[in-house]
Amino acid sequence: MLLSYCTNVHPAEDLEGVIRQMRDYAGSIRRAAGLEALGVGLWLPAGLARHLAASADDRAALRAVLEAEGLVLHTLNAFPYGGFHDDVVKHAVYRPTWADRARLDYTLDCAAILADLLPAGADGSISTLPLAWRHPWTEQDDDVATAAFAELSTRLEQLRQSTGRTIRVAVEPEPGCVLDTISDVAGWLGDRLSRGIDPNYVGVCVDACHLAVSFADPAAAIAEIDAAGLRVVKVQASAALHVDDPSVPAARSALAGFVEPRYLHQVRELSADGVRSADDLDAALAELPGQGPWRVHFHIPLHHRPAVPLDTTVEDLRQTVAEVARLPYGPEVHLDVETYTWSVLPDAGVGLIDGIAAELDWARRHLLRAAPAASAPLS
C-alpha cells in the first residue's frame, strides 16, 4: 500500500500557507521519522484548488517544494471545502453538498492538480464527502448528485485520455450523513452504475474510524464493497474512541474531556436491540442510556492509548487494512493517516511533528506488514 499522512491537520487556505506546511511540518516529519521519502495526502481548500488548477506556474512551485522536501503526492482530501480550522466547523464541513455544482467543480479542480503533480506512472485518489449531512436531503438532491457523479466519471475519463493519468474519486461514508455506513455507500453507488457512474473512476474511501463507530465488521464491509462491483480506492488510517461501559462515572468524566466546540463527534451505542445514535458527544452524554459500549467519532493518534477506562478501535483499523490487502489490487490502495484532531485533543502530550512521525512509524510497523506496498514512497 502507498502510505501517507493527511495535511488537513494543518491550517492553511492559500498557496503560501501550504508551501509553509510542506517545509515546516511535512519535511520536518520526514526527517524526524528517518525517511528518505514521505507520502503526503494533501488538503487544498476550494479557493486554492481553483487557483492552482488555472496556474501552471504555481503548480510548478508546489511541485518544487514537494521534491525539495522529499515528499510524494498520490492522494488529495477533498472532503472539507474550506475553513476546516475555523473556531466552529461542525456541520459546515458537509457543505457544499453533492447537490451543489460547487462540489463537483472543486473535485474536478483537485483532479486536474493531482494529474499534474503525480509521480510518473502513478494513479491518484481523491476522497470526498458522502453526499451531505442526512437532512435536508430530497429526492431531487439525490438525482442531482447522481448526475454529478456521472459527469465526474466522464470528465475523469477525459482527463485520463488527455494526460495519461488515472484519478479516482473515493466516496467516504460517515455517521450521520446521507451515506452513513459502508452498506449505504455500496448500495447507493452500486445501484447507480447503470446511470453513468463508472466504477473505474468512482469508488469508496474506507475511513477506519467511521467504520468502527458504526460497529461494522471490517471483513463483511470490505466484502460488501467488492460484491457491489466497486473498488476500495483509499483507506483512511484512523481510530475512534471506545469505552466499554459509559455508565461508569470515571468513563463519563473521561469522555467529557473530549467534548469540544470545533468538530462534530458522533456517538454510537451498541445495545441488545441495535445501535443507538447521537450527533455529538455532549448530546450523547446527556441523552444516551449508556447500557452498552460507545464508539465516538474522535480521531485518536494511532499509536496512542488513552487512560483506562477509555480505549481506541485501532484493532479494527488493523483488520480493515488486512482485509483490503487481500483484494487483488490491495497493494495499489492508498493508505492515508488522518488524525486531524491533534489541536483539540485533551492532552496530546507530544508536539505535532514528533506525534505524526510516531504515528507513521506505528503504521509502517503494524499496518504495512499486512499490506505490501505497490511501490516504495516510504523507505
The 8 nearest C-alpha neighbors of each residue, nearest first, counted from 0:
[[1, 372, 330, 332, 331, 373, 370, 371],
 [0, 2, 333, 334, 372, 332, 376, 373],
 [1, 3, 334, 335, 38, 0, 333, 377],
 [4, 2, 38, 39, 335, 40, 336, 334],
 [3, 5, 336, 39, 335, 40, 337, 6],
 [4, 6, 40, 337, 7, 336, 41, 39],
 [5, 7, 8, 41, 9, 42, 40, 4],
 [6, 8, 9, 42, 5, 339, 10, 41],
 [7, 9, 339, 6, 10, 338, 5, 340],
 [8, 10, 7, 6, 11, 20, 339, 84],
 [11, 9, 84, 8, 12, 7, 83, 16],
 [12, 10, 16, 17, 13, 9, 20, 14],
 [11, 13, 44, 16, 47, 10, 14, 81],
 [14, 12, 16, 15, 47, 11, 17, 46],
 [15, 13, 17, 16, 18, 47, 12, 11],
 [14, 16, 18, 13, 17, 19, 11, 12],
 [15, 17, 11, 19, 13, 14, 18, 20],
 [18, 16, 20, 14, 19, 15, 11, 21],
 [19, 17, 21, 15, 20, 16, 14, 22],
 [18, 20, 16, 22, 17, 21, 23, 15],
 [21, 19, 17, 24, 23, 18, 22, 16],
 [22, 20, 25, 18, 19, 24, 26, 23],
 [21, 23, 19, 26, 20, 24, 25, 18],
 [24, 22, 20, 19, 21, 27, 26, 25],
 [23, 25, 27, 20, 26, 21, 22, 28],
 [26, 24, 21, 28, 27, 29, 22, 20],
 [25, 27, 68, 29, 22, 28, 24, 21],
 [26, 28, 24, 30, 29, 25, 31, 23],
 [29, 27, 31, 25, 352, 30, 26, 356],
 [30, 28, 26, 32, 34, 27, 31, 37],
 [29, 31, 33, 27, 32, 28, 34, 26],
 [32, 30, 28, 33, 29, 27, 356, 353],
 [31, 33, 356, 29, 30, 34, 28, 360],
 [32, 34, 30, 31, 29, 35, 28, 378],
 [35, 33, 36, 29, 32, 378, 30, 377],
 [34, 36, 378, 69, 33, 377, 37, 29],
 [35, 37, 69, 377, 34, 70, 376, 378],
 [38, 36, 70, 377, 29, 71, 376, 69],
 [37, 39, 3, 71, 70, 72, 2, 376],
 [40, 38, 3, 4, 72, 41, 5, 71],
 [41, 39, 5, 74, 75, 4, 3, 6],
 [40, 42, 75, 6, 39, 5, 76, 43],
 [41, 43, 76, 7, 6, 75, 77, 44],
 [42, 44, 48, 47, 41, 45, 77, 12],
 [45, 43, 81, 80, 47, 46, 12, 48],
 [46, 44, 48, 80, 47, 105, 81, 49],
 [47, 45, 49, 48, 44, 50, 12, 13],
 [46, 48, 50, 49, 45, 44, 13, 51],
 [49, 47, 45, 51, 50, 46, 43, 108],
 [48, 50, 52, 46, 47, 51, 108, 45],
 [51, 49, 47, 48, 53, 52, 54, 46],
 [52, 50, 54, 48, 53, 49, 58, 47],
 [51, 53, 49, 108, 112, 50, 54, 48],
 [52, 54, 51, 50, 49, 55, 108, 48],
 [55, 53, 51, 56, 57, 52, 50, 58],
 [54, 56, 58, 57, 59, 53, 51, 52],
 [57, 55, 59, 54, 58, 60, 51, 61],
 [58, 56, 60, 59, 54, 55, 51, 61],
 [59, 57, 55, 61, 60, 56, 51, 62],
 [58, 60, 62, 56, 57, 61, 63, 55],
 [61, 59, 57, 63, 58, 62, 56, 64],
 [60, 62, 58, 64, 63, 59, 57, 65],
 [63, 61, 59, 65, 60, 64, 58, 66],
 [62, 64, 60, 66, 61, 65, 67, 59],
 [63, 65, 67, 61, 66, 62, 68, 60],
 [66, 64, 70, 62, 68, 63, 67, 69],
 [65, 67, 69, 63, 64, 68, 70, 62],
 [66, 68, 64, 65, 69, 63, 70, 62],
 [69, 67, 26, 65, 66, 70, 64, 22],
 [68, 70, 36, 66, 67, 65, 37, 35],
 [71, 69, 65, 37, 68, 36, 38, 66],
 [70, 72, 38, 37, 39, 376, 73, 65],
 [73, 71, 39, 38, 117, 74, 40, 70],
 [72, 74, 123, 117, 124, 71, 40, 122],
 [75, 73, 124, 40, 123, 125, 72, 41],
 [76, 74, 41, 125, 40, 42, 77, 124],
 [75, 77, 42, 126, 78, 125, 41, 40],
 [78, 76, 127, 126, 79, 75, 125, 42],
 [77, 79, 127, 128, 76, 80, 126, 92],
 [80, 78, 92, 81, 77, 83, 44, 93],
 [81, 79, 45, 44, 78, 77, 92, 94],
 [82, 80, 44, 83, 79, 45, 12, 92],
 [81, 83, 85, 84, 80, 88, 12, 79],
 [84, 82, 81, 85, 79, 88, 92, 10],
 [83, 85, 82, 10, 86, 88, 87, 261],
 [84, 86, 82, 87, 83, 88, 261, 10],
 [85, 87, 261, 84, 88, 260, 83, 82],
 [88, 86, 261, 85, 260, 89, 262, 84],
 [87, 89, 261, 91, 262, 85, 92, 90],
 [88, 90, 262, 263, 91, 261, 87, 92],
 [91, 89, 92, 93, 88, 263, 132, 94],
 [92, 90, 93, 88, 94, 89, 95, 87],
 [91, 93, 79, 90, 94, 88, 89, 80],
 [94, 92, 91, 131, 90, 132, 96, 95],
 [95, 93, 96, 91, 92, 131, 80, 90],
 [94, 96, 102, 99, 93, 101, 97, 80],
 [95, 97, 94, 131, 98, 99, 130, 93],
 [96, 98, 130, 144, 99, 102, 131, 95],
 [97, 99, 144, 140, 96, 143, 100, 141],
 [100, 98, 97, 101, 96, 102, 95, 103],
 [101, 99, 103, 102, 104, 98, 97, 147],
 [100, 102, 104, 99, 103, 105, 95, 97],
 [103, 101, 105, 100, 104, 97, 99, 95],
 [104, 102, 106, 100, 105, 101, 107, 147],
 [103, 105, 101, 107, 106, 102, 108, 100],
 [106, 104, 108, 102, 103, 107, 45, 101],
 [105, 107, 109, 103, 108, 104, 110, 102],
 [106, 108, 110, 104, 109, 105, 103, 111],
 [109, 107, 105, 111, 106, 110, 52, 48],
 [108, 110, 106, 112, 107, 111, 48, 113],
 [111, 109, 107, 113, 108, 112, 114, 106],
 [110, 112, 108, 114, 109, 113, 52, 107],
 [113, 111, 109, 115, 110, 114, 52, 108],
 [112, 114, 116, 110, 115, 111, 117, 109],
 [115, 113, 111, 112, 116, 117, 164, 110],
 [114, 116, 113, 112, 117, 111, 58, 162],
 [117, 115, 113, 114, 112, 62, 118, 72],
 [116, 118, 114, 113, 115, 73, 72, 121],
 [119, 117, 121, 120, 116, 72, 71, 73],
 [120, 118, 121, 117, 122, 164, 116, 115],
 [119, 121, 118, 122, 164, 117, 163, 165],
 [122, 120, 118, 119, 117, 123, 164, 73],
 [123, 121, 165, 166, 164, 120, 73, 124],
 [122, 124, 166, 73, 74, 167, 165, 121],
 [125, 123, 74, 167, 166, 168, 75, 73],
 [124, 126, 168, 75, 74, 76, 169, 77],
 [127, 125, 169, 76, 77, 168, 170, 204],
 [128, 126, 78, 170, 77, 171, 169, 125],
 [127, 129, 78, 171, 130, 170, 131, 93],
 [130, 128, 172, 178, 171, 170, 131, 177],
 [129, 131, 97, 128, 96, 177, 178, 144],
 [132, 130, 96, 93, 177, 129, 176, 133],
 [131, 133, 176, 134, 177, 93, 175, 130],
 [134, 132, 177, 176, 131, 175, 136, 135],
 [135, 133, 136, 132, 177, 131, 176, 137],
 [134, 136, 133, 137, 132, 131, 140, 177],
 [137, 135, 134, 140, 133, 138, 141, 131],
 [138, 136, 140, 139, 141, 135, 134, 142],
 [137, 139, 141, 140, 142, 136, 143, 144],
 [138, 140, 142, 137, 141, 143, 136, 98],
 [141, 139, 137, 143, 98, 138, 142, 136],
 [140, 142, 138, 144, 139, 143, 145, 137],
 [143, 141, 145, 139, 144, 140, 146, 138],
 [144, 142, 140, 146, 98, 141, 145, 147],
 [143, 145, 147, 98, 97, 141, 146, 142],
 [144, 146, 142, 148, 147, 143, 141, 149],
 [145, 147, 149, 143, 144, 148, 150, 142],
 [148, 146, 144, 150, 149, 145, 151, 143],
 [147, 149, 151, 145, 150, 146, 196, 152],
 [148, 150, 196, 195, 146, 152, 151, 147],
 [151, 149, 153, 147, 152, 148, 154, 146],
 [150, 152, 148, 154, 149, 153, 147, 155],
 [153, 151, 149, 155, 150, 154, 197, 200],
 [154, 152, 150, 156, 151, 155, 157, 149],
 [153, 155, 157, 151, 156, 152, 150, 158],
 [156, 154, 158, 152, 157, 153, 151, 159],
 [157, 155, 159, 153, 158, 154, 160, 152],
 [156, 158, 154, 160, 155, 159, 161, 153],
 [159, 157, 155, 161, 156, 160, 162, 154],
 [160, 158, 163, 164, 156, 165, 162, 157],
 [159, 161, 157, 158, 163, 162, 156, 164],
 [160, 162, 158, 159, 163, 157, 164, 156],
 [163, 161, 159, 164, 160, 158, 114, 115],
 [162, 164, 159, 160, 161, 165, 158, 114],
 [165, 163, 159, 162, 114, 122, 166, 158],
 [166, 164, 122, 159, 123, 167, 163, 155],
 [165, 167, 123, 124, 122, 164, 110, 155],
 [166, 168, 200, 124, 201, 123, 125, 169],
 [169, 167, 125, 201, 124, 126, 200, 202],
 [168, 170, 203, 126, 204, 202, 232, 125],
 [171, 169, 203, 127, 204, 129, 126, 128],
 [170, 172, 204, 129, 128, 127, 203, 205],
 [173, 171, 129, 179, 178, 180, 181, 184],
 [172, 174, 179, 209, 176, 175, 180, 171],
 [175, 173, 179, 176, 209, 265, 180, 172],
 [176, 174, 179, 133, 173, 132, 278, 177],
 [175, 177, 132, 133, 179, 178, 174, 131],
 [178, 176, 133, 132, 179, 131, 130, 129],
 [179, 177, 183, 129, 176, 172, 184, 180],
 [178, 180, 174, 176, 173, 172, 175, 177],
 [181, 179, 183, 182, 172, 178, 173, 184],
 [180, 182, 184, 183, 185, 220, 172, 179],
 [183, 181, 185, 180, 184, 186, 223, 220],
 [184, 182, 178, 180, 186, 181, 185, 187],
 [183, 185, 187, 181, 186, 178, 182, 188],
 [186, 184, 182, 224, 188, 183, 189, 187],
 [185, 187, 189, 183, 184, 188, 190, 182],
 [186, 188, 184, 190, 189, 185, 183, 191],
 [187, 189, 191, 190, 185, 186, 184, 192],
 [188, 190, 186, 227, 191, 187, 192, 185],
 [189, 191, 187, 188, 192, 186, 193, 194],
 [192, 190, 194, 188, 193, 189, 196, 187],
 [191, 193, 196, 194, 189, 190, 195, 197],
 [192, 194, 191, 195, 196, 190, 189, 197],
 [195, 193, 191, 192, 196, 149, 145, 146],
 [194, 196, 149, 193, 192, 197, 191, 152],
 [197, 195, 149, 192, 148, 194, 152, 191],
 [196, 198, 199, 152, 200, 201, 195, 192],
 [199, 197, 201, 200, 229, 202, 196, 230],
 [198, 200, 197, 201, 167, 202, 230, 152],
 [199, 201, 167, 198, 197, 152, 168, 202],
 [202, 200, 168, 198, 167, 169, 197, 199],
 [201, 203, 169, 230, 229, 232, 198, 231],
 [204, 202, 169, 170, 231, 232, 171, 205],
 [203, 205, 171, 233, 169, 170, 234, 232],
 [206, 204, 234, 207, 235, 171, 203, 233],
 [205, 207, 235, 209, 208, 234, 204, 210],
 [206, 208, 210, 316, 237, 209, 205, 236],
 [209, 207, 238, 239, 237, 211, 210, 206],
 [210, 208, 212, 206, 211, 207, 173, 213],
 [211, 209, 207, 208, 213, 212, 215, 206],
 [210, 212, 214, 208, 213, 209, 215, 207],
 [213, 211, 294, 209, 214, 210, 267, 295],
 [212, 214, 211, 215, 210, 209, 267, 180],
 [215, 213, 211, 212, 216, 210, 269, 294],
 [216, 214, 213, 210, 211, 217, 220, 212],
 [215, 217, 219, 218, 220, 214, 211, 210],
 [218, 216, 319, 220, 219, 215, 221, 318],
 [217, 219, 221, 220, 216, 322, 222, 319],
 [220, 218, 222, 216, 217, 221, 223, 215],
 [221, 219, 217, 223, 222, 218, 216, 181],
 [220, 222, 224, 223, 218, 219, 217, 225],
 [221, 223, 219, 225, 220, 224, 226, 218],
 [224, 222, 226, 220, 221, 225, 219, 227],
 [225, 223, 221, 227, 185, 222, 226, 229],
 [224, 226, 222, 228, 223, 227, 229, 221],
 [225, 227, 223, 228, 224, 222, 229, 185],
 [228, 226, 224, 189, 225, 229, 185, 223],
 [229, 227, 225, 226, 189, 224, 230, 198],
 [230, 228, 227, 225, 224, 202, 198, 231],
 [229, 231, 202, 232, 203, 225, 224, 198],
 [232, 230, 203, 233, 202, 204, 229, 332],
 [231, 233, 332, 203, 230, 169, 202, 204],
 [232, 234, 333, 204, 332, 231, 334, 205],
 [235, 233, 205, 334, 204, 206, 236, 333],
 [236, 234, 206, 335, 336, 334, 237, 337],
 [235, 237, 336, 335, 207, 337, 234, 334],
 [236, 238, 208, 207, 337, 235, 298, 336],
 [237, 239, 208, 313, 312, 298, 299, 311],
 [240, 238, 208, 298, 312, 297, 311, 296],
 [239, 241, 311, 295, 294, 297, 310, 312],
 [242, 240, 294, 311, 310, 293, 309, 239],
 [241, 243, 309, 293, 292, 244, 310, 245],
 [242, 244, 292, 245, 293, 241, 291, 308],
 [243, 245, 246, 292, 242, 247, 291, 289],
 [246, 244, 289, 247, 250, 251, 242, 243],
 [245, 247, 289, 244, 248, 251, 290, 250],
 [246, 248, 250, 245, 249, 244, 251, 252],
 [249, 247, 251, 250, 252, 246, 245, 253],
 [248, 250, 252, 247, 251, 253, 308, 245],
 [251, 249, 253, 247, 248, 252, 245, 308],
 [252, 250, 254, 248, 253, 249, 245, 255],
 [251, 253, 249, 255, 250, 254, 248, 256],
 [252, 254, 250, 255, 251, 256, 249, 309],
 [255, 253, 251, 256, 257, 252, 250, 258],
 [256, 254, 252, 257, 258, 253, 251, 281],
 [255, 257, 254, 253, 258, 345, 252, 259],
 [258, 256, 255, 254, 345, 259, 344, 253],
 [259, 257, 255, 256, 280, 281, 260, 254],
 [258, 260, 261, 257, 343, 262, 256, 263],
 [261, 259, 87, 262, 258, 86, 89, 263],
 [262, 260, 87, 88, 86, 259, 89, 263],
 [263, 261, 89, 88, 260, 264, 87, 259],
 [262, 264, 89, 279, 265, 261, 90, 278],
 [265, 263, 279, 296, 280, 297, 295, 262],
 [264, 266, 279, 278, 296, 295, 277, 263],
 [267, 265, 295, 277, 294, 276, 280, 279],
 [266, 268, 276, 294, 275, 293, 212, 274],
 [269, 267, 293, 275, 274, 292, 291, 270],
 [270, 268, 274, 291, 292, 273, 275, 267],
 [269, 271, 291, 273, 272, 274, 268, 290],
 [270, 272, 273, 269, 291, 274, 290, 268],
 [273, 271, 270, 274, 269, 275, 268, 291],
 [274, 272, 270, 271, 269, 275, 268, 276],
 [273, 275, 269, 268, 270, 267, 276, 272],
 [276, 274, 268, 267, 269, 273, 270, 277],
 [275, 277, 267, 266, 268, 274, 278, 265],
 [278, 276, 283, 266, 279, 265, 282, 267],
 [277, 279, 265, 266, 276, 175, 282, 264],
 [280, 278, 265, 264, 282, 277, 281, 263],
 [279, 281, 283, 282, 264, 258, 266, 265],
 [280, 282, 284, 283, 279, 258, 285, 255],
 [283, 281, 285, 280, 279, 284, 286, 277],
 [284, 282, 280, 287, 286, 277, 285, 281],
 [285, 283, 281, 282, 286, 280, 287, 251],
 [284, 286, 282, 283, 281, 287, 288, 280],
 [287, 285, 283, 282, 284, 288, 277, 281],
 [288, 286, 283, 289, 284, 285, 277, 275],
 [287, 289, 290, 286, 246, 291, 284, 283],
 [290, 288, 246, 245, 291, 287, 244, 268],
 [291, 289, 288, 270, 246, 292, 244, 245],
 [290, 292, 270, 269, 289, 268, 244, 293],
 [293, 291, 243, 244, 268, 269, 242, 245],
 [294, 292, 268, 242, 267, 241, 295, 243],
 [293, 295, 241, 212, 267, 266, 240, 239],
 [296, 294, 266, 240, 297, 239, 265, 212],
 [297, 295, 264, 265, 239, 266, 298, 212],
 [296, 298, 239, 295, 264, 240, 299, 340],
 [297, 299, 239, 338, 238, 237, 340, 296],
 [298, 300, 238, 239, 297, 301, 338, 240],
 [301, 299, 303, 302, 338, 358, 298, 238],
 [302, 300, 303, 358, 299, 238, 237, 313],
 [301, 303, 358, 300, 361, 304, 357, 362],
 [304, 302, 300, 301, 305, 299, 311, 358],
 [303, 305, 310, 306, 302, 311, 309, 301],
 [306, 304, 309, 310, 303, 307, 311, 308],
 [305, 307, 309, 308, 304, 310, 253, 303],
 [308, 306, 309, 305, 310, 250, 304, 242],
 [307, 309, 250, 306, 242, 310, 249, 243],
 [310, 308, 307, 242, 305, 306, 241, 250],
 [309, 311, 241, 305, 242, 240, 304, 308],
 [312, 310, 240, 241, 239, 313, 238, 304],
 [313, 311, 238, 239, 315, 314, 241, 211],
 [312, 314, 316, 238, 315, 311, 317, 301],
 [315, 313, 317, 316, 312, 318, 311, 238],
 [316, 314, 318, 313, 312, 317, 319, 211],
 [317, 315, 313, 319, 314, 207, 318, 320],
 [316, 318, 314, 320, 315, 319, 366, 321],
 [319, 317, 321, 315, 316, 320, 322, 314],
 [320, 318, 316, 217, 322, 321, 317, 315],
 [319, 321, 323, 317, 322, 318, 324, 316],
 [320, 322, 324, 318, 369, 319, 323, 317],
 [323, 321, 319, 325, 324, 320, 218, 318],
 [322, 324, 320, 325, 326, 329, 321, 319],
 [323, 325, 329, 370, 321, 322, 326, 320],
 [326, 324, 323, 322, 329, 327, 321, 370],
 [325, 327, 329, 328, 323, 324, 322, 330],
 [328, 326, 329, 325, 324, 330, 323, 331],
 [327, 329, 326, 331, 330, 332, 324, 325],
 [328, 330, 324, 326, 331, 332, 323, 327],
 [331, 329, 0, 373, 372, 332, 328, 371],
 [330, 332, 373, 329, 0, 328, 333, 1],
 [333, 331, 0, 233, 329, 232, 330, 334],
 [332, 334, 233, 1, 0, 234, 335, 2],
 [335, 333, 2, 234, 1, 235, 233, 0],
 [334, 336, 3, 235, 4, 236, 2, 337],
 [337, 335, 4, 236, 235, 5, 3, 338],
 [338, 336, 5, 339, 237, 335, 235, 236],
 [337, 339, 298, 340, 300, 336, 237, 299],
 [338, 340, 8, 337, 341, 7, 298, 342],
 [339, 341, 343, 342, 338, 298, 344, 8],
 [340, 342, 344, 343, 339, 347, 338, 8],
 [341, 343, 340, 344, 339, 8, 347, 345],
 [344, 342, 340, 341, 345, 259, 261, 257],
 [343, 345, 341, 346, 347, 342, 340, 257],
 [346, 344, 256, 257, 343, 347, 342, 258],
 [347, 345, 348, 344, 343, 349, 341, 256],
 [346, 348, 349, 344, 345, 341, 350, 342],
 [347, 349, 346, 350, 354, 345, 344, 351],
 [350, 348, 347, 354, 351, 353, 352, 346],
 [349, 351, 353, 352, 354, 348, 347, 355],
 [352, 350, 354, 353, 355, 349, 341, 24],
 [351, 353, 28, 354, 355, 350, 356, 24],
 [352, 354, 356, 350, 351, 355, 357, 349],
 [355, 353, 351, 357, 352, 356, 350, 349],
 [354, 356, 358, 357, 352, 353, 351, 359],
 [357, 355, 32, 353, 359, 354, 358, 28],
 [358, 356, 360, 354, 355, 359, 353, 361],
 [359, 357, 355, 361, 360, 356, 302, 301],
 [360, 358, 362, 356, 361, 357, 363, 355],
 [359, 361, 357, 363, 358, 362, 356, 364],
 [360, 362, 358, 364, 359, 363, 365, 302],
 [363, 361, 359, 366, 365, 360, 364, 358],
 [362, 364, 367, 360, 361, 366, 365, 359],
 [365, 363, 361, 362, 366, 360, 367, 368],
 [364, 366, 362, 363, 361, 368, 367, 317],
 [367, 365, 362, 368, 369, 363, 364, 317],
 [366, 368, 370, 363, 369, 371, 365, 364],
 [369, 367, 366, 370, 365, 364, 371, 363],
 [370, 368, 367, 321, 366, 371, 324, 320],
 [369, 371, 367, 324, 368, 0, 330, 372],
 [372, 370, 330, 0, 367, 369, 368, 373],
 [371, 373, 0, 374, 330, 1, 370, 375],
 [372, 374, 330, 331, 0, 371, 1, 375],
 [375, 373, 372, 376, 1, 0, 331, 330],
 [374, 376, 377, 378, 372, 373, 1, 36],
 [377, 375, 36, 38, 37, 374, 71, 378],
 [378, 376, 36, 375, 37, 34, 38, 35],
 [377, 34, 35, 36, 375, 376, 37, 33]]
